[in-house]
Amino acid sequence: MLPVAIVGGGPVGLFLAGCLAHLGVDCRVLEQRSGVAVHSRSIGIHAVSMDLFRRLGLSAEFLARGIQVKRGLALDRRGRLGELNLSASLSAFPFVLILPQDQTERIFQEHLLSIGAAIVSRGTKFIGLRSKPGYVEIDCQDSDGRQSLVEAQFVVACDGKRSQVRQGARIPFLGSSYPDYFTMGDFDDNTAFGPDAAIFLPSQGLIESFPLPGARRRWVVRLEEPVPSPEVPPARSEIESVLKRRIGHDLRGCKNYMLSRFQAERYLAPVLFNGRIVLAGDAAHVVSPIGGQGLNLGWLGAWRLAGQLSNVIRSGVDHPKAFSAYSLQQRGAARRAARRAEMNMRLGRRRRHVSLRNALVRVMLHSPIDRLTARLFTMQGLYSWPV
Ligand SMILES: Cc1cc2nc3c(=O)[nH]c(=O)nc-3n(C[C@H](O)[C@H](O)[C@H](O)COP(=O)(O)OP(=O)(O)OC[C@H]3O[C@@H](n4cnc5c(N)ncnc54)[C@H](O)[C@@H]3O)c2cc1C
């Protein structure tokens, strides 16, 4: 029987498998997709996560592929409001590393292959589970419809915000959507920002711009009106016209690589385990993507959970006690991250009195408060325990 089955081989599931391998705990990842992700969705990797990657021997690979953002410029229509110094932290990684999610998943996948540790069963869809005395039975289905049974002492749900495992474990997911709709796209970089991030605060709503590897740039734009189906990708013209109208930036002639829309949401499970089934990543908590914390939060939790699973499996610690400690700490961190993301998002909302808001931003970016602002934007102090 498997010690641990991880359902979902996204960025959190693959990372958790690497952490368990590092601690000498066998596991298998059950992933419905046949290959790694092709979407560049999540891009911001904070110093706390880089430090975990260093412990797995992966930081050099991330550094080689990503872009180090050390400065964020805040701008309004008239020019610069101030700048956020992202390199002031005492960490060994004093920057936010930008790497698209598909490349991040690729690094984890290659790492698992290179250490020959955890097996990733691709094309394997979770369809149900049953708790038995001392283990869990999992029903899976392959792409040809063939069903199989996996038995594991513990199951970790890393199957994202619509987690079927969470539903199977009868754990509720409490929260709601914000009235904030965004559209985003990756384009050739035709700005002069180089490796800097740029945050525009015009009265109609936030525009964010981040450098991407390969001389590209990610644009994220807050829409002025709700969209009926935020999951449907927008036309390129939607983002082009907003940039032109609000900040006078022209994307004509720039090749587009990705377009998508999203509505910001906040969800948290009231407890992160039931018996031998534990939740991690977006299956456990969803925070607004503005501020780029959701995935980093998932990695920090996965690192902590791997330690607790090792305590249970290798050192015989009582599993309800170990999972309660994980649940308490991770829920606390998720609530703090959600509050920070919400604050970032509020700053970027459409305003009638934009000069008041921009005066506040100027103060936040002025010494000595700028250090506190940088801490809030780089996930520092999110955990009350050493990671
Ligand atoms: C637009 C946007 C931008 C973002 N940017 C950032 C950012 O810059 N920084 C940051 O920290 N976070 C960011 N986030 C959040 C981040 O994308 C998520 O927190 C992260 O993807 C969660 O990873 P996960 O592995 O928990 O879940 P997912 O990425 O959702 O992966 C779940 C995996 O489970 C698999 N799966 C699902 N159901 C089953 C099943 N039944 N059987 C088998 N496999 C299954 C899926 O195929 C998938 O591979 C962003 C989110 C959005 C929407």
PDBQT file of the ligand as one rigid body, heavy atoms in Angstrom, charges set to zero:
ROOT
HETATM    1  C1  LIG A 401      -4.747  34.753 -13.252  1.00  0.00    +0.000 C 
HETATM    2  C2  LIG A 401      -4.040  34.169 -12.082  1.00  0.00    +0.000 A 
HETATM    3  C3  LIG A 401      -2.740  34.582 -11.795  1.00  0.00    +0.000 A 
HETATM    4  C4  LIG A 401      -2.083  34.064 -10.675  1.00  0.00    +0.000 A 
HETATM    5  N1  LIG A 401      -0.825  34.489 -10.380  1.00  0.00    +0.000 NA
HETATM    6  C5  LIG A 401      -0.203  34.042  -9.269  1.00  0.00    +0.000 A 
HETATM    7  C6  LIG A 401       1.120  34.456  -8.945  1.00  0.00    +0.000 A 
HETATM    8  O1  LIG A 401       1.734  35.235  -9.675  1.00  0.00    +0.000 OA
HETATM    9  N2  LIG A 401       1.695  33.955  -7.806  1.00  0.00    +0.000 N 
HETATM   10  C7  LIG A 401       1.029  33.079  -6.995  1.00  0.00    +0.000 A 
HETATM   11  O2  LIG A 401       1.578  32.692  -5.954  1.00  0.00    +0.000 OA
HETATM   12  N3  LIG A 401      -0.220  32.620  -7.316  1.00  0.00    +0.000 NA
HETATM   13  C8  LIG A 401      -0.845  33.070  -8.407  1.00  0.00    +0.000 A 
HETATM   14  N4  LIG A 401      -2.079  32.607  -8.747  1.00  0.00    +0.000 N 
HETATM   15  C9  LIG A 401      -2.681  31.507  -7.981  1.00  0.00    +0.000 C 
HETATM   16  C10 LIG A 401      -2.151  30.154  -8.498  1.00  0.00    +0.000 C 
HETATM   17  O3  LIG A 401      -2.365  30.032  -9.889  1.00  0.00    +0.000 OA
HETATM   18  C11 LIG A 401      -2.826  29.004  -7.764  1.00  0.00    +0.000 C 
HETATM   19  O4  LIG A 401      -2.757  29.237  -6.383  1.00  0.00    +0.000 OA
HETATM   20  C12 LIG A 401      -2.109  27.687  -8.118  1.00  0.00    +0.000 C 
HETATM   21  O5  LIG A 401      -2.299  27.328  -9.473  1.00  0.00    +0.000 OA
HETATM   22  C13 LIG A 401      -2.643  26.550  -7.240  1.00  0.00    +0.000 C 
HETATM   23  O6  LIG A 401      -1.927  25.395  -7.543  1.00  0.00    +0.000 OA
HETATM   24  P1  LIG A 401      -2.550  23.964  -7.207  1.00  0.00    +0.000 P 
HETATM   25  O7  LIG A 401      -1.519  22.973  -7.632  1.00  0.00    +0.000 OA
HETATM   26  O8  LIG A 401      -3.062  23.952  -5.806  1.00  0.00    +0.000 OA
HETATM   27  O9  LIG A 401      -3.856  23.863  -8.115  1.00  0.00    +0.000 OA
HETATM   28  P2  LIG A 401      -3.994  23.876  -9.710  1.00  0.00    +0.000 P 
HETATM   29  O10 LIG A 401      -2.969  24.730 -10.334  1.00  0.00    +0.000 OA
HETATM   30  O11 LIG A 401      -5.436  24.164  -9.975  1.00  0.00    +0.000 OA
HETATM   31  O12 LIG A 401      -3.669  22.373 -10.120  1.00  0.00    +0.000 OA
HETATM   32  C14 LIG A 401      -4.590  21.335  -9.832  1.00  0.00    +0.000 C 
HETATM   33  C15 LIG A 401      -4.166  20.100 -10.599  1.00  0.00    +0.000 C 
HETATM   34  O13 LIG A 401      -5.057  19.031 -10.238  1.00  0.00    +0.000 OA
HETATM   35  C16 LIG A 401      -5.461  18.350 -11.425  1.00  0.00    +0.000 C 
HETATM   36  N5  LIG A 401      -6.786  17.749 -11.160  1.00  0.00    +0.000 N 
HETATM   37  C17 LIG A 401      -7.951  18.404 -10.949  1.00  0.00    +0.000 A 
HETATM   38  N6  LIG A 401      -8.945  17.516 -10.771  1.00  0.00    +0.000 NA
HETATM   39  C18 LIG A 401      -8.394  16.285 -10.853  1.00  0.00    +0.000 A 
HETATM   40  C19 LIG A 401      -8.920  14.953 -10.771  1.00  0.00    +0.000 A 
HETATM   41  N7  LIG A 401     -10.235  14.728 -10.550  1.00  0.00    +0.000 N 
HETATM   42  N8  LIG A 401      -8.071  13.905 -10.915  1.00  0.00    +0.000 NA
HETATM   43  C20 LIG A 401      -6.729  14.117 -11.149  1.00  0.00    +0.000 A 
HETATM   44  N9  LIG A 401      -6.186  15.352 -11.277  1.00  0.00    +0.000 NA
HETATM   45  C21 LIG A 401      -7.011  16.420 -11.115  1.00  0.00    +0.000 A 
HETATM   46  C22 LIG A 401      -5.487  19.442 -12.484  1.00  0.00    +0.000 C 
HETATM   47  O14 LIG A 401      -5.404  18.904 -13.800  1.00  0.00    +0.000 OA
HETATM   48  C23 LIG A 401      -4.264  20.265 -12.107  1.00  0.00    +0.000 C 
HETATM   49  O15 LIG A 401      -3.091  19.793 -12.698  1.00  0.00    +0.000 OA
HETATM   50  C24 LIG A 401      -2.740  33.113  -9.854  1.00  0.00    +0.000 A 
HETATM   51  C25 LIG A 401      -4.060  32.677 -10.173  1.00  0.00    +0.000 A 
HETATM   52  C26 LIG A 401      -4.691  33.204 -11.277  1.00  0.00    +0.000 A 
HETATM   53  C27 LIG A 401      -6.101  32.756 -11.584  1.00  0.00    +0.000 C 
ENDROOT
TORSDOF 0
